[in-house]
Amino acid sequence: MSPTTQPGPRPGVSILLPCFREAQGLEEAVDCAQAAARRAGVRHEVIVLEDECNGSTEELAAHIASMRRGVRVVLRVGGRGYGATVKSGIATAVMPYVLIADPGFEVRYEDFARFLGEL
């Protein structure tokens, strides 16, 4: 009979939240992302991405980042689009895995632990 091995620590994940003038629901999206990562027991960071300088979204994202540990804001002024914004987020991510979770769409965070288990 072989000894039971304990699983090692789960990998870390950077959760990207690309926002385009989406102040409404942003705080809830950050809360859900962080709660799911905590339930899954993984190291994590949440990166709020904004492609264009939009006062309300930018201010709210900065406020959220100042109040919550592990939340950063990447602001790209220039309106280069979704793809360029996501690439910027990936480039700044510090964790080995990246999850793109658009706050404008429903994200099934209940599947988060299973998703990480597959990695």
Backbone hydrogen bonds in HBPLUS format (Angstrom, degrees):
<---DONOR---> <-ACCEPTOR-->    atom                        ^
c    i                          cat <-CA-CA->   ^        H-A-AA   ^      H-
h    n   atom  resd res      DA  || num        DHA   H-A  angle D-A-AA Bond
n    s   type  num  typ     dist DA aas  dist angle  dist       angle   num
A0013-VAL N   A0043-ARG O   3.02 MM  30  6.47 150.5  2.11 140.9 146.3     1
A0045-GLU N   A0013-VAL O   3.19 MM  32  6.71 142.0  2.34 150.4 154.0     2
A0014-SER N   A0097-TYR O   2.75 MM  83  6.14 163.5  1.78 155.1 158.4     3
A0099-LEU N   A0014-SER O   2.83 MM  85  6.19 160.5  1.87 158.2 162.4     4
A0015-ILE N   A0045-GLU O   2.85 MM  30  6.19 172.3  1.86 161.0 162.8     5
A0047-ILE N   A0015-ILE O   2.84 MM  32  6.09 166.0  1.86 152.8 156.4     6
A0016-LEU N   A0099-LEU O   2.73 MM  83  6.04 157.5  1.78 156.9 164.7     7
A0101-ALA N   A0016-LEU O   2.83 MM  85  5.92 174.0  1.84 168.5 169.9     8
A0017-LEU N   A0047-ILE O   2.82 MM  30  6.05 164.1  1.84 162.6 160.6     9
A0049-LEU N   A0017-LEU O   2.96 MM  32  5.84 170.5  1.97 129.7 132.6    10
A0019-CYS N   A0049-LEU O   2.66 MM  30  5.72 162.5  1.68 154.8 160.0    11
A0026-LEU N   A0023-ALA O   3.20 MM   3  5.36 169.0  2.21 120.4 122.7    12
A0029-ALA N   A0025-GLY O   2.97 MM   4  6.15 151.9  2.05 145.6 153.7    13
A0030-VAL N   A0026-LEU O   2.97 MM   4  6.30 158.4  2.02 155.7 160.5    14
A0031-ASP N   A0027-GLU O   2.93 MM   4  6.17 164.4  1.96 149.7 154.4    15
A0032-CYS N   A0028-GLU O   2.88 MM   4  6.06 165.3  1.90 152.5 156.0    16
A0033-ALA N   A0029-ALA O   3.01 MM   4  6.14 160.6  2.05 146.1 151.6    17
A0034-GLN N   A0030-VAL O   2.96 MM   4  6.16 168.9  1.98 156.9 159.6    18
A0035-ALA N   A0031-ASP O   2.90 MM   4  6.03 161.6  1.93 151.2 157.1    19
A0036-ALA N   A0032-CYS O   2.97 MM   4  6.07 160.7  2.01 148.0 152.9    20
A0037-ALA N   A0033-ALA O   3.09 MM   4  6.29 159.4  2.13 147.4 152.9    21
A0038-ARG N   A0034-GLN O   2.95 MM   4  6.16 157.0  2.00 149.5 155.9    22
A0039-ARG N   A0035-ALA O   2.91 MM   4  6.13 162.7  1.94 150.9 155.7    23
A0040-ALA N   A0036-ALA O   2.96 MM   4  6.15 147.3  2.07 142.9 152.0    24
A0041-GLY N   A0037-ALA O   3.02 MM   4  6.17 113.8  2.47 132.1 148.2    25
A0042-VAL N   A0037-ALA O   3.15 MM   5  5.64 173.9  2.15 155.4 156.7    26
A0041-GLY N   A0038-ARG O   2.96 MM   3  4.93 144.9  2.09  98.3 109.4    27
A0046-VAL N   A0070-GLY O   2.77 MM  24  6.17 161.7  1.80 163.0 169.4    28
A0072-ARG N   A0046-VAL O   2.84 MM  26  6.32 158.2  1.89 161.7 169.1    29
A0048-VAL N   A0072-ARG O   2.83 MM  24  6.17 168.8  1.84 161.0 158.8    30
A0074-VAL N   A0048-VAL O   2.84 MM  26  6.17 164.9  1.86 163.9 166.5    31
A0050-GLU N   A0074-VAL O   3.08 MM  24  6.49 154.8  2.15 162.6 164.6    32
A0076-ARG N   A0050-GLU O   2.84 MM  26  6.13 171.8  1.85 171.5 173.4    33
A0058-GLU N   A0054-ASN O   2.91 MM   4  5.79 173.8  1.91 175.1 173.0    34
A0059-GLU N   A0055-GLY O   2.90 MM   4  5.89 164.5  1.93 151.2 155.9    35
A0060-LEU N   A0056-SER O   3.03 MM   4  6.07 163.2  2.06 144.2 149.3    36
A0061-ALA N   A0057-THR O   2.87 MM   4  5.97 166.6  1.89 153.9 158.0    37
A0062-ALA N   A0058-GLU O   2.98 MM   4  6.12 161.0  2.02 147.3 152.6    38
A0063-HIS N   A0059-GLU O   2.94 MM   4  6.13 154.2  2.00 146.1 153.5    39
A0064-ILE N   A0060-LEU O   2.86 MM   4  6.12 166.0  1.88 157.3 160.5    40
A0065-ALA N   A0061-ALA O   2.94 MM   4  6.13 164.7  1.96 151.0 155.3    41
A0066-SER N   A0062-ALA O   2.98 MM   4  6.16 145.4  2.10 141.1 150.3    42
A0067-MET N   A0063-HIS O   3.10 MM   4  6.30 134.3  2.32 144.6 156.4    43
A0067-MET N   A0064-ILE O   3.12 MM   3  5.20 134.6  2.34  98.7 111.2    44
A0068-ARG N   A0064-ILE O   3.00 MM   4  6.07 131.9  2.23 151.3 163.4    45
A0085-THR N   A0081-GLY O   3.11 MM   4  6.27 152.7  2.18 147.2 155.6    46
A0086-VAL N   A0082-TYR O   2.89 MM   4  6.14 164.6  1.91 161.1 164.5    47
A0087-LYS N   A0083-GLY O   2.96 MM   4  6.17 159.8  2.00 148.4 154.4    48
A0088-SER N   A0084-ALA O   3.05 MM   4  6.25 150.2  2.14 140.2 147.6    49
A0089-GLY N   A0085-THR O   3.07 MM   4  6.43 152.0  2.15 146.4 154.0    50
A0090-ILE N   A0086-VAL O   2.90 MM   4  6.21 159.5  1.94 156.0 161.4    51
A0091-ALA N   A0087-LYS O   2.92 MM   4  6.10 155.9  1.98 147.0 153.8    52
A0092-THR N   A0088-SER O   3.14 MM   4  6.39 135.8  2.35 139.4 150.1    53
A0092-THR N   A0089-GLY O   3.18 MM   3  5.24 131.4  2.43  95.4 108.0    54
A0093-ALA N   A0089-GLY O   3.04 MM   4  6.14 121.8  2.39 141.4 156.3    55
A0093-ALA N   A0090-ILE O   3.26 MM   3  5.13 145.2  2.39  96.2 106.1    56
A0105-PHE N   A0102-ASP O   3.08 MM   3  5.70 168.8  2.09 122.0 125.6    57
A0109-TYR N   A0107-VAL O   3.10 MM   2  5.77 125.2  2.41 106.2  91.0    58
A0111-ASP N   A0108-ARG O   3.07 MM   3  5.82 162.6  2.10 118.7 123.9    59
A0112-PHE N   A0109-TYR O   3.00 MM   3  4.97 162.8  2.03 106.9 112.0    60
A0115-PHE N   A0111-ASP O   2.88 MM   4  6.08 159.2  1.93 156.5 163.3    61
A0116-LEU N   A0112-PHE O   2.98 MM   4  6.27 161.6  2.01 155.3 159.2    62
A0117-GLY N   A0113-ALA O   2.93 MM   4  6.12 147.1  2.03 142.9 152.6    63
A0118-GLU N   A0114-ARG O   3.10 MM   4  6.41 140.5  2.26 145.3 154.5    64
A0118-GLU N   A0115-PHE O   3.20 MM   3  5.33 130.1  2.46  97.1 109.4    65
A0119-LEU N   A0116-LEU O   3.07 MM   3  5.20 139.0  2.25  99.3 110.9    66
